[in-house]
C-alpha cells in the first residue's frame, strides 16, 4: 500500500502522517509563510496557489534526487526525498485543516479538492521507480540506527505500494489510490455536513443539567430543538429520563450520514479490495496490516479473541448487575435497549457508588480544565507552555501555545507550537482528534500540532461544564499532541511521532487517560467554577469507583468496532452486508438490545481513517496500561518514570520499530496482565493525601 496515501487517509480521523518543506527555526508566521496556508488569505484561490507552490517545491526536490550522478548517499538522495515528503506533508496537513475547520463552505470545498490533489501527488511519488531505485542504492548506514530504520521502512512502504509492478499495473494502482482518497473525503464530508435536528418537549428534558437546558431556548410552541452535535448528544443519552428521547437522538446520530454514505462505503470497499488483489493480497485487511506491529489480519483475529476471552464473562456480570438494577427501578422491564444503555449505566453508578456524573461538572469548566491539563503535561513531560496571544490563526477561538523544553540541560529550548481548536461551530469537523500541522526537522523546522475538539464552552455565558468522560477525552487527545511535539525533534520529517506504526499511535494517548484518576492531579485544577472550592477527594474516589464499573463492557464494545472494521475488509465486498454484519456483531458483543434503523456504519469515520485496523485501540490499550503500570502511583508526575517514558517512548518518534519502544521501556514485550488488573480494578474509598 502507498505509504503516503495510506497515512493521508488516516488524517481524516486521528492523525495525518505524511510530512513537508524546510523552514527557519521559528514558528512566527509571515504573509509569505510556506508552512501556514491560512496566512496566504482566506479565499479558495489563495489556498490553491499556496498548495501549488508546495507541490512545485516537492517536484523540484524529486528532480534534484533523480539528477544525482555517482554513488548514492544519505545526503544526496535520502535528504531530498525527505524534503519532498515534507512538502507533501505541509501541503496535506494544511489542506486538511482548511477542509475540516474553515468557516466558509467554499474554502472547505477547496481544501477537500486539494487533499485529493496532494494525495495523488503522494501516490505518484510512491510509484516512482527512479526514486525507489535511488533509495535502494543507498548503503544502509551502520552507525546511524535512526536513519537506517527510516530508510528500511521507506523501502518497505515502496514495495507495498506496488512500485515494482509494470507500467499498466502502476497506472491502475494510481487510479485506485485516487479513488480511495476521493471516496474517503466524500464519506467524511457527508458526516461533517450531516447534522440532524430533533425536537423535544420540556417534559422530555427532565433529568438534563440546568445549564444544558438554559442553552436551548424554546420555540413559540414550547418545544426545544436539539442537534446531533456532540455537546447535545452525550447529555441527552446519559441524563434525560425520557426513553423515547434517547431513541430519537440515538437514531438521528447514527443516521446523520445515511443513506448518503452507503454507496460511498460500498464503492470504497470495492476500490480497496481491487487495490489489495492488484498488489498480491487476498483481501485489504492483510494489505493494511502488512507494515503494522500486528503483521497480519490473522494476528488481529488472535488478539481480539484473547481480549474477548479475558473480558466476556466480566462483561456479562456487569450487564446482569445493570439489568437487575433497572428492573427494580422500572418493574416490567425485560431488557435494556441500546439507546437506553448510557442512561441506565449512569443511574446504576449513582445508586451503587453514590456518584452522579453531574456532580463533578461544576469542578470542570472548560477554561479551567485546559489550564490544568497544560500544567499536568508540563510536569509530566518536563516542558513549559507559553500562550501566543497575537498568533494569527484560522479562527479567533483557537488558542495557541509555544512549547519549551524544561528538561535538565535543555531548559528554554523552543520545541514547537500547538493549536487548540476546542469548541463546535458551523462547518467544523464534528469529532475529537489530534493532528500534525507541521512536521519537525532538527535544526530546520519545528513541529506544530493541533487539537480539534467539540466541547461545550467558548461562548459568552457558557462556562463549558465538562463531564468527567470529556476530561478523559481531553487528556487522551493531548497525549497525541505531546507525542508529535516530543517525537518530532529528529533529523527526518518522515520519522516523527505520528509516523510510528499506525497500530502504536494510540498508546501514548491512552496511557495519558489513566492520569485522570489521580487525586492530586485532579485537585490541582478541579475547582468549583462559582465558589473556587477544590473538588473533594471523597468525590474523586466515588468518581473513580463509578468509572471503573463497565470496563469489561467497554472492551467488548471495542471488540465490536474492531471486528466490524475487520470484517468489512477481510472478504469480497459483494459478500459484505452492512446491516447483517451489524446485527451479528451486536449479538456477539453488545448486551443491549439493538433498535431498528441503527446505521452507525454510515457515519463510522474510522472506516475511512483506520479502515480494517480499528483493532489499534485494543492493542494500544494493552500497551498503554502496561506503560502506566510502571509509574509510581504516589508520585506519577515528578517521579523518575516520567522522564524515562519521555526518553524511551515519545522522543524516538518513528526512529525505531514500535515493538522496540515497548521493550525498551518495559524491559519485555507487552502482556495482558495490566489489562486484566485494570478491568477488575476497584478503587480505594479515598485516595491518599486527599481532603
Phi, psi and omega in degrees: 000146181300120181304314186287308183295325181299314181282333175297324178292328178296333178306326186298343185236302188243305186220158163243135187232012165280157199243170179192146186012143182296144179205164177294158182281075178207153176243018178274116183287156176225167185297331178257029186300122179278001184249339187235106186297326184294343178285343182278351182126170186251015178265151176303322180296320179295319178297315181297317179298318180297314180295319180299326177293321177296319180292325176295320177296321178297316179298322178294321177296319179295317179299320178298318180297311184294328186283353183299135173247153181088190184298142177278136179227168176301317186287319185271352182234307182291326181296309177294330175298314180295324177296320179295316179297323179296319177299319179295324181291314179300315179297313182294317180297318182288322177296319177298319180300314180291322179297322187260344189233345183295145182286326185269132181301318179300325179289322175297318179299316180294321176300318179297315180297320181288330173304317179294320179297316181293319178299322178296320177296323177296318178298317178303316180295320182289342180253008182280107185292328179294320178294316180299314180298321179295315179295320181293339181276353179286126174298133180296124182296130182277330187251015180223081186299327180294314179292322178300314180295319179299316180293315180298318180295319179298316179295323176299313181296324176297316180296320179291339180281345181093023183298336183271004180279166179288173186301315182295319181291321179294325177295321177295316179299317180300316180295320180293319179297319178297320180294317178300315179299311182298317180293322178297317179296319179296316179303310181295321180293321178299324177291313182298324183268002189265026179301129178249162180236145173230157176251150180220146175279165178299322180297325182288344178277359179302131181103339180282152180300148182298322181291330176295312181297321182297333181278353181242106184277137181289150174281180182299329180273005177088357180275160179246141177259124177243156181239172176271019171289150186304317181299339177270320190294307186304307180300321180299311184290332183270326192242331182297139181279340185283115177294326180293322177294320175307311185297315181296317179292317181301312182290320178299317180296317182285339184256010189294342175239020179253137006268003185312316189272358181295306180292326177301314181293319177300313180296324178296316179295321179297316180294319179295318179296319177299319178298314182298312182293326177298327180270004173094016179252148182293324179206168187295327183299324178290323176296316184291338181258358187296331182248019181259171176302321187290326172092325183196163177294327177298318178294327175298314179301319179296316178300311183298323179293320178301312182291325176298313179300324183284334190243346188297311183295319180295321178296322178296320177296318179300316181292321179300319177297317182294316182294319178300317178297313183298323179294324178293324182281330184225083181305139182096346177292133181250339179201175178243126180280160179302317179295335181268356186301314182294321181297311182292328176296318177297318180295320179296317179296324177298314184285315186287319188246007181053043183230122175253119183304332178290338185292337181266347184302320179299338180275352185235057171293145190307308186302322180291320179296318179301314178299318181295319180291322176298318179292320178297313180296323180300316180289315184295316187260002178058056176225174171224155182239134177236119181292138178254091189289335182260015180296139175272120185229177185282344177209142185297340182279351185283130174265137184239135180225137168271144183250127181242148177286139175237008180287150182304130180094343181232017184305133176088357179286129178288125183257334182161195183222146176233148178238133180245106178251095203245356185233151183290152171204164183301132176085347182282149173309139191264004187255194180236119186205167173231140182211151175286148170256313179228131172287163178257144173223118187308126176079355184233326188205124180274141179288147174226144180218166181222152167254134176239108183227173183223053178279158174295165180103187178085359177233156182301132177086356180245107180288350179067051180294126189256142169288157182297329178294329178288324177294322176300317178299319178299312177304314182302306184294328179292331175299319175300316184298316181291327176298318180294312184294310184285330183271002182243037179257009184272192189278341189239130178301321184277011181233032180278187186300321181278359181264004174296168175309138186301333181268018168245345192296337180272353183296309180298324181289319180287332175295317184294332177307322186294340178296339185297340184275351185283126183299313182298319179296312183294322180289344179288338179224350180281094181233137178302128187291345177260316187259340184082001180297136177288141178301126184293145177299326180295324178289321177298318179299318177295318179298316179297316180296318181292320182288337177288334176291134176095007181292324177295320177296322177301316178298319178297323178294323176294325175294323176301307181296320181295316181294316180299315180298319179292316187293326179283354180242357184251022180207172179296134180306329179297337181269000182268119173246106187305315184287321179295318178296319179299316180296316182295317180288327173300313181296326183282319191247343189247117181286340181283149183281123180291161179245145177299136179101358177290122180231047186304331183297335182286344178234014181276084188294345174297340177291338173267324182283297181271347181054241181283351195258032175298338178308342178312318182295326180287309179302316184286337172293319176302312182293315184299317180291326175295318175301310185297330181295343181278345184280146174284111187292345177270352182204060188293318188280326188252357179285170184292338183295327182300312180290324177297322177295315178302313184291318188273328188252314187273310187298326181296340183056231179255032182278356177205164179300143181300325179300327178290323177300317180297311183295322183289329178278317184275337187081011182189167171292160177294155174222181187271358188300312182296324178298316180294320177297314180299318183295328183254014186290138170236128183278150176291155184305316181222129181291148181300139175082357182279171177229000000 
